[in-house]
Amino acid sequence: MSTTFLPCGTYHENYSQDHAWWQTGFVKGKMILLFLFLFVVFPFLEPYIAEVEFIGGVFSFAVFIVIGYYVLGALGVQLLIGYCGQVTLGHAAFIAVGAYTSTLLILQFPWPQFMLDWGLAYPVSIFVAAVTAGMWSVLFGLPSAKVKGFYLILTTMAAQFITVDFILTQYVSQIGGRGQAFSLPPGTIKIGPWLMDSGIKIYYFMLVLVILCCAGLLNLLRSKVGRAWVAIRDNDIAAETMGINIVKYKLFAFFVAGFIGGVAGAFWVSNLAAISPEHFPWFLSLWLVGIILIGGAGSVHGAIYGAIFMGILIEILNQFIMITADVFPALLMRSMFVKDGLFGLAICGFLIYEPNGLAYRWWQAKNYFNLWPFSY
Amino acid sequence: MELFLMTITTGVMVGGIYALIALGWVLIYKCSGVLNLAMGELTLIGAYVSLSFYEAGVPFVLAVGISLIIGLILGILTERIFLDKLIGEPVLTVIMVTVGLSFFFRAVVEIIWGTDTRVFTPAVFSMEPIRIGFLVIGRVYLWSFVVALLLLVVFVGFFKYTKWGLAMQATADDEMAALSIGVSARFVYAAAWSIAFMAAGVGGSLLGNINGLNISVGYLGLLVLPAVVLGGLNSVPGAIVGGIIIGVLQNLCGAYLDQYFPGGVKEIAPFAFMAVFLLFKPFGLWGWERIERV
């Protein structure tokens, strides 16, 4: 699984070393430090950082939660586009299915009292939402058995419009006579003894979900399934002649992508506590594809880098516009459009000048130090 | 029966507009093998440019002509700035660049012209529809239909009988091979984008006459996709037939299914139809069937 060169003088002596996630002591230490920072240092420091003007807004829980949501959403897109070669422009639909399933379960399902008391309703609903979104995704993945490339792009777009603009807007969001927007009353989103009501709790929840999904996906990718996906991506006809059941594996890729999308949607409910179809526009689908292109297609950490880049960039832009609002009030009025335009330019720029994304630069930098002083 | 005939007629007329935009779409695909997801935004730019000139007092035909010239310039600029560096890159990369461009163009349109609905004042086409028996046809629709047919003839002739058209088709078929026999890919890209800009400009100007112009007109560029797919991505007559079929289908669904599925059945019918259709005929009616070997 190793795509990184090992430092000079480091060798593997048995299979378990070769299959390890963190291959050297240095990497292990680095990852432990990262987790320590994410779980302990940052939550401790956040209240102090949030006070600082300009920078404080950028590094607050709210921004990190959004980044986590992007990561969860982009993982599924990364799997489909980066690993299985099934271009999708309708992933927001599956996120929406997850969000709506979870919300409807919490609001409408007759939960037994003990489950409500123990705070199991929301966790269970996340799982059900993920499975439902996965099934829904498979339904729209079915054409992938016959079509690919452009035509698949169009069918996934159809998934987006049929799911969000028709089924959710016209029918699902009318359930219970609420009109367009569902809101979850306080106290309904509860995991075990913790009520999801403050930034820090949602932040921890996000971290756990992101780590679980990344670990699950990475493990799938280094198994037989992952190799079959990569074979299909590289040349599906060759893969078929090698005995890979491409329909089965393509549909499984759609299922897993939808599953993670469903988790993302169900997680987003805890942050917003209210959902409406407008939260899942086609724009979001494109946004997620943009994230993996900027991060680097074909690597799980690419999705994470892309999400961090876009999340932070947008937040910096927000802060900048806020600060300059006195000087350029027109900018504040049209900040949405400026952001859209910059996002478009960022996608173009990355594709033209940095087609392998941020993950590739990171890989290069890492290898430079790993191979140092013989870095040629 | 009367309702049925009326629905069909309206469908054919709306289909004419779809066909007009679909033409620009097929063209860019046929010339450069690129699925241009920014087509809706190109429509918007053309429409707003001609609207601006029309409001400044320029006659409508002349305003459209100016939008054509500006479209030509923008097409060349787009090629020079964005697509020039992508020659020889995988097609998916180019498609995603068009997605980026669509965001950029829409943002530019929103910044320059705002988001309010604007109408062509005074109206270009008279509101008085043409009556044939009990059939009622709006003038805008009729004109769009005529323009679509006219452009069809021009484009088919262009691709079939001119050297440039053949060079463009060769590039779409196999870019590397075309480059190696001396076709200038830069020229082909520039020409394709300029033509698409111009076709979209005409389509957009006509569309703007129907219900006024705002940012959501750009989404019509997406509604056109099912039409293109139905006809086959690289068939110019297919775009017209596909556009008309989709227009008719959409109106039939609106007329007959709306009572069973209240709401946006009309907007969604083309996409649902397309998703099912692709299961049975993955290359559309007249698309190239690519035979792949390992």
Interface residues (C-beta under 8 A of the other chain):
Chain A: V87 L89 F140 L142 P143 K146 V147 G149 F150 Y151 I153 L154 T155 M157 A158 A159 F161 I162 D165 F166 T169 Q170 Y171 N235 I237 A238 T241 L286 V289 G290 L293 R334 M336 F337 V338 K339 D340 G341 L342 F343 G344 L345 A346 I347 C348 L351 I352 Y353 P355
Chain B: L35 F82 K85 L86 E89 V91 L92 T93 I95 M96 V97 V99 G100 L101 S102 F103 F104 F105 R106 A107 V108 E110 I111 L222 L225 P226 V229 L233 F261 P262 G263 G264 V265 E267 I268 F271 A272 M274 A275 L278 L279 P282 F283 E292 R293 V294
